[in-house]
């Protein structure tokens, strides 16, 4: 790896039809990628009606979602090899290190790490792949220092979902058998709350060897077999 100083790279330029080597270009600059969020209709009932399903204790038999959520897609990079820290030369980064994908002003791929190891502390280390060939060929740090590299990386995407006002979810989960009864839990969740805003436990009589049809909150479910570990069932009607 070669260290580059004073913010200028020796590059090949065309001057009057000739090729010369000079400091024609400054070090690249990192820019954030825009990540637009879209509103998605969250209305959904699951599972499918009139099909047989088996779920384990603690899992949901039936779910109803209404309202909408914001879906935001972000892209990140992961280093496929480490960059060895060399004292007073350039920062170091570990293999597998991840951060958000950005771009250079010329449209190349870029990534900035705020916690690269350097001398006795941590510095911001930005990597650039102007050719977009999957290898970072340049790193910049300390404002005006650069180093040539050849570091492979991966790009991966992540979708985040943030419930909006009006988002509402209902669930019916299996809680096992006890004292000849089949136990369930009904719960309601509002917006982005992980904890239920309403929860109710209830039970129905277990009838060995017989299908059991029951209604709850407008939903109609046929229980075909219930054990200590799981329940086999069919949804006839969704929650109202």
Backbone as CSV, one residue per row, in Angstrom:
resi,resn,N_x,N_y,N_z,CA_x,CA_y,CA_z,C_x,C_y,C_z
1,UNK,0.840,-1.193,0.000,0.000,0.000,0.000,0.881,1.252,0.000
2,UNK,0.567,2.242,-0.841,1.339,3.469,-0.938,0.572,4.617,-0.318
3,UNK,1.267,5.398,0.511,0.639,6.533,1.159,0.665,7.746,0.243
4,UNK,-0.431,8.478,0.217,-0.562,9.655,-0.638,-0.799,10.860,0.256
5,UNK,-0.073,11.944,0.041,-0.180,13.105,0.916,-0.645,14.345,0.150
6,UNK,-0.951,15.367,0.940,-1.299,16.705,0.437,-2.544,16.711,-0.448
7,UNK,-3.417,15.732,-0.255,-4.723,15.696,-0.912,-4.655,15.563,-2.423
8,UNK,-3.503,15.295,-3.010,-3.442,15.172,-4.462,-2.902,13.823,-4.865
9,UNK,-3.503,13.261,-5.908,-3.094,11.970,-6.435,-2.335,12.164,-7.740
10,UNK,-1.255,11.437,-7.927,-0.604,11.467,-9.232,-1.446,10.678,-10.220
11,UNK,-2.045,11.328,-11.175,-2.904,10.651,-12.135,-2.477,11.010,-13.550
12,UNK,-2.959,10.236,-14.494,-2.618,10.473,-15.897,-3.602,11.474,-16.490
13,UNK,-3.102,12.554,-17.101,-3.956,13.585,-17.686,-3.584,13.803,-19.151
14,UNK,-4.554,14.280,-19.926,-4.294,14.619,-21.331,-4.014,16.114,-21.434
15,UNK,-2.889,16.464,-21.969,-2.565,17.876,-22.187,-2.049,18.024,-23.615
16,UNK,-2.779,18.742,-24.424,-2.388,18.995,-25.824,-2.045,17.710,-26.559
17,UNK,-2.880,16.678,-26.318,-2.703,15.420,-27.022,-1.632,14.530,-26.450
18,UNK,-0.985,14.944,-25.356,0.068,14.132,-24.752,-0.396,13.585,-23.414
19,UNK,0.197,12.484,-22.987,-0.098,11.893,-21.693,1.001,12.292,-20.726
20,UNK,0.616,12.955,-19.617,1.596,13.325,-18.606,1.096,12.884,-17.248
21,UNK,1.986,12.791,-16.286,1.626,12.443,-14.922,1.736,13.689,-14.073
22,UNK,0.628,14.056,-13.403,0.659,15.246,-12.550,-0.420,15.146,-11.496
23,UNK,-0.450,16.138,-10.602,-1.467,16.171,-9.557,-2.711,16.840,-10.110
24,UNK,-3.454,16.114,-10.960,-4.610,16.696,-11.650,-5.878,16.620,-10.816
25,UNK,-5.920,15.730,-9.871,-7.181,15.470,-9.185,-6.963,15.381,-7.690
26,UNK,-7.850,15.979,-6.895,-7.779,15.869,-5.446,-8.339,14.533,-5.008
27,UNK,-8.143,14.225,-3.743,-8.692,12.988,-3.200,-10.216,13.015,-3.290
28,UNK,-10.851,11.880,-3.504,-12.320,11.844,-3.609,-12.985,12.201,-2.291
29,UNK,-14.229,12.618,-2.390,-15.001,13.036,-1.219,-16.218,12.142,-1.070
30,UNK,-16.481,11.710,0.169,-17.611,10.822,0.464,-18.911,11.609,0.482
31,UNK,-19.970,11.025,-0.084,-21.312,11.589,-0.020,-22.301,10.501,0.385
32,UNK,-23.312,10.897,1.162,-24.340,9.942,1.570,-25.246,9.597,0.394
33,UNK,-25.692,8.343,0.356,-26.710,7.942,-0.606,-28.074,8.278,-0.041
34,UNK,-28.989,8.752,-0.888,-30.353,8.994,-0.430,-31.063,7.661,-0.251
35,UNK,-31.859,7.572,0.794,-32.622,6.338,1.041,-34.071,6.729,1.296
36,UNK,-34.860,6.747,0.239,-36.247,7.183,0.325,-37.108,6.128,1.008
37,UNK,-38.044,6.607,1.811,-39.001,5.721,2.466,-40.325,5.779,1.711
38,UNK,-40.981,4.641,1.582,-42.278,4.592,0.912,-43.327,4.089,1.895
39,UNK,-44.558,4.556,1.716,-45.666,4.124,2.567,-46.263,2.847,1.983
40,UNK,-46.356,1.814,2.807,-46.856,0.515,2.364,-48.128,0.177,3.127
41,UNK,-49.158,-0.245,2.395,-50.392,-0.700,3.023,-50.128,-2.013,3.738
42,UNK,-50.381,-2.031,5.043,-50.039,-3.209,5.841,-51.191,-4.191,5.996
43,UNK,-52.316,-3.938,5.341,-53.488,-4.792,5.524,-53.178,-6.230,5.110
44,UNK,-53.334,-7.146,6.060,-53.026,-8.547,5.767,-53.648,-9.450,6.820
45,UNK,-54.180,-10.581,6.354,-54.646,-11.651,7.235,-53.846,-12.907,6.928
46,UNK,-53.447,-13.623,7.952,-52.722,-14.883,7.743,-53.058,-15.845,8.876
47,UNK,-53.007,-17.163,8.603,-52.616,-17.817,7.350,-53.796,-17.892,6.371
48,UNK,-53.641,-18.686,5.315,-54.693,-18.851,4.319,-55.898,-19.571,4.923
49,UNK,-57.075,-19.229,4.429,-58.299,-19.893,4.879,-58.377,-21.320,4.339
50,UNK,-59.005,-22.187,5.121,-59.363,-23.556,4.712,-58.163,-24.462,4.441
51,UNK,-56.968,-24.065,4.889,-55.794,-24.934,4.790,-55.400,-25.408,6.183
52,UNK,-54.752,-26.567,6.249,-54.332,-27.118,7.539,-52.928,-26.636,7.888
53,UNK,-52.769,-26.184,9.138,-51.472,-25.700,9.615,-51.185,-26.276,10.997
54,UNK,-49.910,-26.354,11.333,-49.475,-26.769,12.666,-48.482,-25.744,13.189
55,UNK,-48.723,-25.228,14.398,-47.791,-24.280,15.016,-47.404,-24.788,16.397
56,UNK,-46.215,-24.411,16.836,-45.719,-24.812,18.147,-46.259,-23.899,19.234
57,UNK,-46.110,-24.331,20.464,-46.555,-23.537,21.602,-45.827,-22.189,21.604
58,UNK,-46.573,-21.125,21.796,-46.017,-19.779,21.773,-46.119,-19.089,20.429
59,UNK,-46.393,-19.848,19.361,-46.493,-19.266,18.016,-47.929,-18.851,17.703
60,UNK,-48.079,-18.001,16.691,-49.391,-17.478,16.326,-50.154,-18.419,15.399
61,UNK,-51.419,-18.647,15.724,-52.319,-19.361,14.833,-52.893,-18.415,13.788
62,UNK,-53.145,-17.187,14.207,-53.884,-16.245,13.377,-53.363,-14.832,13.623
63,UNK,-53.200,-14.066,12.554,-52.727,-12.681,12.656,-53.520,-11.795,11.705
64,UNK,-53.886,-10.611,12.194,-54.518,-9.605,11.344,-53.769,-8.293,11.514
65,UNK,-53.373,-7.689,10.394,-52.654,-6.418,10.416,-53.429,-5.406,9.585
66,UNK,-53.555,-4.183,10.100,-54.218,-3.109,9.359,-53.406,-1.827,9.506
67,UNK,-53.702,-0.842,8.659,-52.956,0.412,8.694,-51.833,0.411,7.678
68,UNK,-50.767,1.147,7.962,-49.642,1.253,7.032,-48.337,1.437,7.794
69,UNK,-47.237,1.242,7.070,-45.915,1.454,7.665,-44.980,2.063,6.619
70,UNK,-43.919,2.683,7.098,-42.893,3.235,6.223,-41.818,2.184,6.002
71,UNK,-41.528,1.899,4.741,-40.479,0.937,4.405,-39.289,1.700,3.827
72,UNK,-38.132,1.494,4.431,-36.924,2.199,4.015,-35.845,1.189,3.670
73,UNK,-35.300,1.301,2.463,-34.257,0.387,2.014,-32.901,1.065,2.143
74,UNK,-31.990,0.427,2.843,-30.635,0.941,2.976,-29.647,-0.091,2.460
75,UNK,-28.526,0.385,1.926,-27.470,-0.492,1.445,-26.222,-0.302,2.294
76,UNK,-25.574,-1.403,2.604,-24.375,-1.378,3.434,-23.265,-2.165,2.764
77,UNK,-22.038,-1.969,3.256,-20.891,-2.717,2.742,-20.248,-3.489,3.883
78,UNK,-19.630,-4.595,3.529,-18.896,-5.422,4.490,-17.532,-5.749,3.895
79,UNK,-16.473,-5.512,4.665,-15.122,-5.787,4.187,-14.859,-7.285,4.182
80,UNK,-14.303,-7.792,3.092,-14.033,-9.225,2.963,-12.632,-9.604,3.424
81,UNK,-11.824,-8.613,3.765,-10.500,-8.865,4.334,-10.148,-7.699,5.243
82,UNK,-9.141,-7.865,6.086,-8.785,-6.797,7.009,-7.792,-5.834,6.365
83,UNK,-7.767,-4.620,6.887,-6.745,-3.647,6.521,-5.828,-3.524,7.728
84,UNK,-4.612,-3.943,7.586,-3.677,-3.953,8.709,-3.236,-2.538,9.061
85,UNK,-3.364,-2.185,10.340,-2.899,-0.883,10.810,-1.373,-0.858,10.813
86,UNK,-0.804,0.170,10.197,0.643,0.371,10.211,0.915,1.709,10.886
87,UNK,1.634,1.671,11.966,1.860,2.860,12.796,2.415,4.018,11.971
88,UNK,1.767,5.184,12.122,2.170,6.422,11.464,2.102,6.335,9.934
89,UNK,1.388,5.312,9.427,1.249,5.176,7.981,-0.214,5.247,7.543
90,UNK,-1.018,4.295,8.036,-2.440,4.325,7.677,-3.253,3.547,8.701
91,UNK,-4.568,3.827,8.808,-5.435,3.156,9.788,-5.667,1.692,9.448
92,UNK,-6.248,0.978,10.411,-6.596,-0.417,10.215,-8.072,-0.672,10.465
93,UNK,-8.621,-1.666,9.763,-10.011,-2.092,9.933,-10.056,-3.608,9.903
94,UNK,-10.954,-4.183,10.678,-11.049,-5.637,10.762,-11.907,-6.206,9.639
95,UNK,-11.661,-7.452,9.296,-12.475,-8.169,8.320,-13.907,-8.276,8.841
96,UNK,-14.888,-8.094,7.953,-16.289,-8.165,8.351,-16.859,-6.855,8.836
97,UNK,-16.037,-5.828,8.935,-16.509,-4.514,9.372,-17.558,-3.996,8.395
98,UNK,-18.640,-3.435,8.913,-19.734,-2.970,8.057,-20.051,-1.504,8.319
99,UNK,-20.581,-0.855,7.304,-21.062,0.519,7.412,-21.975,0.793,6.224
100,UNK,-22.646,1.941,6.240,-23.547,2.292,5.145,-22.770,2.564,3.859
101,UNK,-23.363,2.180,2.742,-22.780,2.459,1.438,-23.025,3.916,1.066
102,UNK,-21.976,4.577,0.590,-22.097,5.935,0.094,-21.579,6.007,-1.329
103,UNK,-21.280,7.216,-1.772,-20.748,7.373,-3.121,-19.748,8.523,-3.145
104,UNK,-18.868,8.501,-4.130,-17.956,9.618,-4.341,-18.634,10.625,-5.260
105,UNK,-18.039,11.789,-5.391,-18.633,12.820,-6.243,-18.684,12.399,-7.704
106,UNK,-17.806,11.480,-8.083,-17.792,11.010,-9.468,-18.724,9.822,-9.690
107,UNK,-19.415,9.377,-8.616,-20.386,8.297,-8.755,-19.875,6.927,-8.385
108,UNK,-18.651,6.836,-7.886,-18.122,5.550,-7.451,-18.676,5.134,-6.102
109,UNK,-18.440,3.886,-5.717,-18.856,3.410,-4.404,-17.909,3.939,-3.333
110,UNK,-18.464,4.193,-2.142,-17.655,4.715,-1.043,-18.215,4.230,0.283
111,UNK,-17.357,4.188,1.290,-17.772,3.779,2.635,-16.869,4.457,3.648
112,UNK,-17.455,5.029,4.697,-16.681,5.684,5.750,-16.867,4.953,7.074
113,UNK,-15.762,4.676,7.732,-15.758,4.033,9.045,-15.231,5.046,10.060
114,UNK,-15.988,5.295,11.119,-15.615,6.315,12.102,-14.712,5.799,13.210
115,UNK,-14.438,4.501,13.222,-13.680,3.926,14.334,-12.506,3.081,13.858
116,UNK,-11.803,3.559,12.840,-10.621,2.839,12.363,-9.463,3.040,13.338
117,UNK,-8.721,1.983,13.565,-7.575,2.038,14.478,-6.432,2.820,13.835
118,UNK,-5.900,3.812,14.573,-4.780,4.593,14.033,-3.962,5.186,15.166
119,UNK,-2.664,4.905,15.185,-1.754,5.355,16.233,-2.347,5.016,17.601
120,UNK,-2.612,6.014,18.442,-3.099,5.741,19.797,-4.602,5.949,19.944
121,UNK,-5.323,6.073,18.837,-6.754,6.317,18.941,-7.518,5.797,17.745
122,UNK,-8.698,6.386,17.513,-9.564,6.004,16.408,-9.763,7.196,15.482
123,UNK,-9.834,6.922,14.183,-10.032,7.996,13.209,-11.099,7.593,12.196
124,UNK,-11.559,8.572,11.441,-12.475,8.318,10.340,-11.663,7.898,9.119
125,UNK,-12.027,6.748,8.537,-11.293,6.178,7.409,-12.301,5.917,6.294
126,UNK,-12.184,6.648,5.186,-13.120,6.499,4.074,-12.464,5.727,2.930
127,UNK,-13.198,4.774,2.379,-12.692,3.915,1.310,-13.463,4.185,0.022
128,UNK,-12.767,4.093,-1.124,-13.377,4.448,-2.402,-13.097,3.388,-3.464
129,UNK,-14.147,3.086,-4.225,-14.059,2.180,-5.370,-14.624,2.921,-6.576
130,UNK,-13.785,3.698,-7.229,-14.248,4.515,-8.350,-14.652,3.662,-9.550
131,UNK,-14.064,2.487,-9.691,-14.382,1.605,-10.817,-15.609,0.739,-10.564
132,UNK,-16.082,0.717,-9.310,-17.235,-0.091,-8.910,-17.056,-1.549,-9.328
133,UNK,-15.847,-2.062,-9.063,-15.529,-3.445,-9.425,-15.449,-4.370,-8.217
134,UNK,-15.902,-3.879,-7.052,-15.904,-4.712,-5.854,-14.635,-4.631,-5.037
135,UNK,-13.744,-3.677,-5.365,-12.495,-3.500,-4.616,-12.299,-2.020,-4.288
136,UNK,-12.094,-1.728,-3.004,-11.729,-0.366,-2.625,-10.259,-0.155,-2.973
137,UNK,-9.988,0.814,-3.863,-8.610,1.022,-4.301,-7.946,2.214,-3.622
138,UNK,-8.713,2.954,-2.816,-8.155,4.130,-2.165,-8.818,4.355,-0.815
139,UNK,-8.025,4.797,0.163,-8.545,5.175,1.462,-8.071,6.562,1.827
140,UNK,-8.923,7.360,2.494,-8.531,8.699,2.937,-8.787,8.830,4.431
141,UNK,-7.957,9.628,5.095,-8.091,9.834,6.537,-7.374,11.126,6.913
142,UNK,-7.638,11.620,8.105,-6.982,12.816,8.649,-7.115,14.026,7.726
143,UNK,-8.152,14.041,6.912,-8.429,15.208,6.085,-7.636,15.302,4.808
144,UNK,-6.332,15.027,4.870,-5.507,15.224,3.679,-4.540,14.078,3.430
145,UNK,-4.847,12.915,3.990,-3.974,11.759,3.803,-4.714,10.673,3.032
146,UNK,-3.999,9.994,2.146,-4.601,8.914,1.386,-3.662,7.738,1.261
147,UNK,-4.230,6.560,0.979,-3.422,5.355,0.824,-4.049,4.491,-0.261
148,UNK,-3.218,3.937,-1.141,-3.725,3.031,-2.170,-4.013,1.671,-1.551
149,UNK,-5.105,1.039,-1.996,-5.572,-0.215,-1.408,-5.984,-1.195,-2.500
150,UNK,-6.352,-2.371,-2.076,-6.970,-3.371,-2.959,-7.813,-4.288,-2.075
151,UNK,-8.889,-3.722,-1.514,-9.686,-4.386,-0.481,-11.036,-4.820,-1.046
152,UNK,-11.309,-6.134,-1.108,-12.606,-6.608,-1.603,-13.719,-6.371,-0.583
153,UNK,-14.941,-6.202,-1.072,-16.074,-5.955,-0.180,-17.356,-6.471,-0.817
154,UNK,-18.365,-6.642,0.025,-19.708,-7.017,-0.423,-20.672,-5.874,-0.170
155,UNK,-21.711,-5.789,-0.981,-22.812,-4.858,-0.752,-24.059,-5.667,-0.423
156,UNK,-24.755,-5.292,0.650,-26.000,-5.974,0.998,-27.063,-4.941,1.358
157,UNK,-28.320,-5.345,1.220,-29.446,-4.442,1.456,-30.224,-4.849,2.693
158,UNK,-30.846,-3.856,3.314,-31.673,-4.108,4.491,-32.921,-3.240,4.397
159,UNK,-34.076,-3.860,4.614,-35.342,-3.132,4.602,-35.844,-2.959,6.028
160,UNK,-36.035,-1.725,6.448,-36.593,-1.454,7.774,-38.044,-1.006,7.624
161,UNK,-38.882,-1.434,8.553,-40.299,-1.100,8.518,-40.683,-0.387,9.811
162,UNK,-41.220,0.822,9.676,-41.635,1.615,10.827,-43.138,1.844,10.759
163,UNK,-43.905,1.265,11.692,-45.359,1.441,11.671,-45.748,2.908,11.787
164,UNK,-46.758,3.312,11.028,-47.286,4.661,11.121,-48.466,4.688,12.083
165,UNK,-48.934,5.912,12.373,-50.117,6.059,13.203,-51.284,5.355,12.522
166,UNK,-52.018,4.552,13.253,-53.114,3.779,12.679,-52.751,2.333,12.418
167,UNK,-51.452,2.011,12.522,-51.026,0.613,12.359,-51.544,-0.192,13.548
168,UNK,-52.148,-1.346,13.256,-52.774,-2.150,14.316,-52.615,-3.630,13.982
169,UNK,-52.298,-4.416,14.996,-52.084,-5.853,14.779,-52.792,-6.658,15.860
170,UNK,-53.475,-7.741,15.424,-54.120,-8.685,16.332,-53.481,-10.057,16.147
171,UNK,-53.265,-10.762,17.244,-52.685,-12.105,17.148,-53.415,-13.068,18.078
172,UNK,-53.443,-14.331,17.657,-53.954,-15.413,18.495,-52.862,-16.471,18.555
173,UNK,-52.339,-16.733,19.747,-51.221,-17.667,19.891,-51.615,-18.875,20.735
174,UNK,-50.879,-19.969,20.524,-51.146,-21.227,21.229,-50.341,-21.273,22.519
175,UNK,-51.014,-21.630,23.631,-50.365,-21.652,24.946,-50.327,-23.041,25.572
176,UNK,-50.675,-24.081,24.783,-50.534,-25.444,25.277,-51.784,-26.022,25.921
177,UNK,-51.616,-27.199,26.553,-52.705,-27.920,27.226,-52.509,-27.901,28.730
178,UNK,-53.631,-27.868,29.447,-53.583,-28.001,30.908,-54.974,-28.343,31.423
179,UNK,-55.048,-29.340,32.291,-56.313,-29.719,32.938,-57.447,-29.945,31.941
180,UNK,-57.130,-30.630,30.834,-58.147,-30.954,29.845,-58.611,-29.783,29.012
181,UNK,-57.869,-28.685,29.032,-58.245,-27.503,28.266,-57.132,-27.114,27.284
182,UNK,-57.553,-26.497,26.175,-56.621,-25.952,25.190,-56.524,-24.451,25.452
183,UNK,-55.313,-23.965,25.652,-55.108,-22.581,26.083,-54.595,-21.693,24.945
184,UNK,-55.108,-20.468,24.917,-54.739,-19.496,23.892,-54.478,-18.142,24.533
185,UNK,-53.813,-17.275,23.756,-53.662,-15.871,24.150,-54.030,-14.989,22.964
186,UNK,-54.879,-14.006,23.225,-55.238,-13.005,22.224,-54.555,-11.699,22.606
187,UNK,-53.925,-11.017,21.635,-53.213,-9.776,21.937,-53.427,-8.755,20.829
188,UNK,-53.387,-7.477,21.221,-53.492,-6.367,20.283,-52.283,-5.452,20.446
189,UNK,-51.756,-4.976,19.313,-50.580,-4.106,19.318,-50.884,-2.862,18.497
190,UNK,-50.499,-1.699,19.014,-50.721,-0.438,18.307,-49.395,0.172,17.877
191,UNK,-49.409,0.808,16.692,-48.238,1.508,16.154,-47.009,0.623,16.234
192,UNK,-45.890,1.165,16.762,-44.644,0.397,16.794,-44.358,-0.206,18.159
193,UNK,-45.386,-0.340,18.998,-45.187,-0.876,20.343,-44.946,-2.380,20.294
194,UNK,-43.844,-2.820,20.918,-43.525,-4.248,20.963,-44.370,-4.954,22.013
195,UNK,-44.794,-4.210,23.032,-45.617,-4.782,24.096,-47.091,-4.596,23.759
196,UNK,-47.857,-5.643,23.996,-49.283,-5.604,23.666,-50.003,-4.516,24.458
197,UNK,-50.893,-3.790,23.768,-51.716,-2.795,24.450,-52.926,-3.453,25.111
198,UNK,-53.246,-4.665,24.657,-54.323,-5.451,25.269,-53.983,-6.923,25.118
199,UNK,-54.200,-7.696,26.180,-53.897,-9.127,26.138,-54.930,-9.888,26.955
200,UNK,-55.358,-11.034,26.418,-56.369,-11.844,27.103,-56.072,-13.325,26.912
201,UNK,-55.953,-14.055,28.011,-55.818,-15.509,27.969,-57.202,-16.143,28.062
202,UNK,-57.418,-17.217,27.300,-58.680,-17.949,27.407,-58.452,-19.405,27.039
203,UNK,-59.416,-20.252,27.371,-59.294,-21.695,27.137,-60.587,-22.249,26.573
204,UNK,-60.466,-23.389,25.855,-61.630,-24.142,25.408,-61.444,-25.593,25.835
205,UNK,-62.540,-26.322,25.937,-62.473,-27.725,26.333,-61.811,-28.559,25.236
206,UNK,-60.934,-29.464,25.656,-60.284,-30.369,24.713,-61.109,-31.641,24.575
207,UNK,-61.411,-32.020,23.354,-62.173,-33.239,23.090,-61.293,-34.195,22.304
208,UNK,-60.806,-35.212,22.986,-59.885,-36.166,22.367,-60.505,-36.813,21.130
209,UNK,-59.752,-36.817,20.009,-60.189,-37.499,18.794,-61.275,-36.797,18.024
210,UNK,-61.635,-35.577,18.416,-62.706,-34.858,17.725,-62.221,-33.484,17.288
211,UNK,-62.755,-33.008,16.161,-62.454,-31.652,15.723,-63.270,-30.674,16.560
212,UNK,-62.653,-29.567,16.957,-63.311,-28.592,17.820,-63.418,-27.267,17.073
213,UNK,-64.623,-26.777,16.902,-64.852,-25.514,16.213,-65.184,-24.443,17.246
214,UNK,-64.452,-23.308,17.209,-64.767,-22.236,18.160,-64.621,-20.871,17.486
215,UNK,-65.298,-19.873,18.076,-65.279,-18.502,17.575,-64.693,-17.577,18.632
216,UNK,-63.903,-16.581,18.167,-63.365,-15.589,19.099,-63.059,-14.311,18.326
217,UNK,-63.625,-13.190,18.782,-63.410,-11.881,18.156,-63.714,-11.906,16.654
218,UNK,-64.740,-12.661,16.281,-65.124,-12.745,14.883,-64.407,-13.814,14.095
219,UNK,-63.318,-14.345,14.639,-62.574,-15.405,13.953,-63.202,-16.755,14.250
220,UNK,-63.168,-17.647,13.266,-63.672,-19.009,13.446,-62.550,-19.986,13.103
221,UNK,-62.238,-20.866,14.051,-61.097,-21.774,13.911,-61.521,-23.192,14.255
222,UNK,-61.020,-24.139,13.470,-61.269,-25.555,13.727,-59.973,-26.189,14.243
223,UNK,-60.006,-26.696,15.478,-58.857,-27.389,16.057,-58.958,-28.868,15.702
224,UNK,-57.934,-29.402,15.028,-57.946,-30.801,14.614,-57.185,-31.695,15.585
225,UNK,-56.123,-31.167,16.172,-55.373,-31.924,17.171,-54.533,-30.960,17.997
226,UNK,-54.556,-31.149,19.312,-53.763,-30.317,20.210,-52.926,-31.207,21.119
227,UNK,-51.637,-30.880,21.236,-50.738,-31.613,22.127,-50.044,-30.611,23.044
228,UNK,-49.189,-31.134,23.913,-48.447,-30.250,24.808,-47.486,-29.341,24.042
229,UNK,-47.080,-29.774,22.845,-46.062,-29.042,22.092,-46.600,-28.219,20.932
230,UNK,-47.706,-28.671,20.307,-48.201,-27.945,19.136,-49.690,-28.170,18.936
231,UNK,-50.243,-27.450,17.971,-51.657,-27.575,17.648,-51.814,-27.576,16.128
232,UNK,-52.685,-28.455,15.628,-53.013,-28.518,14.206,-54.418,-27.957,14.027
233,UNK,-54.589,-27.049,13.059,-55.858,-26.316,12.979,-56.126,-25.840,11.557
234,UNK,-57.308,-25.269,11.396,-57.732,-24.690,10.120,-58.510,-23.417,10.411
235,UNK,-58.212,-22.345,9.694,-58.917,-21.076,9.877,-60.102,-21.021,8.916
236,UNK,-61.296,-20.865,9.470,-62.512,-20.772,8.665,-62.844,-19.312,8.357
237,UNK,-62.630,-18.436,9.355,-62.949,-17.015,9.206,-61.917,-16.178,9.960
238,UNK,-61.501,-15.050,9.375,-60.518,-14.165,10.008,-61.166,-13.305,11.094
239,UNK,-60.319,-12.629,11.880,-60.804,-11.635,12.834,-61.611,-10.568,12.094
240,UNK,-62.611,-10.031,12.763,-63.351,-8.900,12.204,-62.650,-7.606,12.590
